[in-house]
Amino acid sequence: MTGIKMLWHTTAMGTDYDGMLGPLQRLFGAAVMHENVSEAVGVGRRGGMVWLGDNSIEVGVPVGEQSPVRNFVEKWGGGMHSIALQVDDARATAERLARLQVTPQVWIEDGMFFSKPKETAGLLLEWSDRHTDDDPRWGHAPQPLPVVPVAPALHYAFVTAVVADPAAVAERLAGLFETEILRVTEDAAPNEIGAIVSLADCLLLLFPLPDEGMSQELWGSDITRNRFHAHGLRVENLADALSRLASCGIQPAARIAGMTYLDPDAVPIPTFLVEELLPEDPRHAHK
């Protein structure tokens, strides 16, 4: 099997590690799995993995002048950078992807590589057959939370990307992932979901790239090219969560695709909150 098994983690990069981690812990209940500094080729970051809901995020800042994420942080201000996909065999997956005109950009180690974004609809993808020994999905008990979170996340509901042609990107990615396209909305508006692709254990939502000038109004940032953008967290009671967040000065910015989008200036990663998993979510089958 060379298709993906699950979303291993998302990756968010910024300028201030503690400034990203602290709000994730305080607001949503992120638990640190590990933290380190790596200047390995293709890495160049201080940070590590945190557990949030039922999945993980790599949070980091660039380290070293040759850090591959430095340009991303300096040019775009940071944010959601890439996603990492779990596979059974990274070498076999790379061989299969080569037949689909996708080649490794860099091998981090024998079982882990990044593919070239220009060959994957402009989105940076990491592929790995490795896992860390502190991952709860492999039997490790999550670390205790340092504080009682304001609005604890129950599930890591989805990750989003903004792309020029959601239907075409969905077709390309589903073929690379060997998963399904779960929804396509033709001629979707920028504030509507254009397509949904299965990540085997959760969802990738594709929103249309807004026209010039609309991105700031909709997303609170200038998005001019295909990129990963936000994540969605499921909370137990949305109204209660929003009330508690409001007491911390964090307000909803908009209702987008029927979901609450928090003020992106108030949270370290653009964040949707939902009370229920989307109908297409594969976790419904395991209830």
MOJO-V146066 format. One record per helix or strand of 3 or more residues. SS is the DSSP state (a for helix, b for strand). FROM is the first residue (numbers start at 1). LEN is the number of residues. Records with the same first field share a line. If there is no record, write none. Layout:
SS=FROM-LEN + FROM-LEN
This chain:
b=4-11 + 31-8 + 45-8 + 55-8 + 79-9 + 104-6 + 112-4 + 125-4 + 155-9 + 181-4 + 193-6 + 203-6 + 227-8 + 252-5 + 259-4 + 271-4
a=17-12 + 70-7 + 90-9 + 117-3 + 136-3 + 166-12 + 214-6 + 238-9 + 282-5
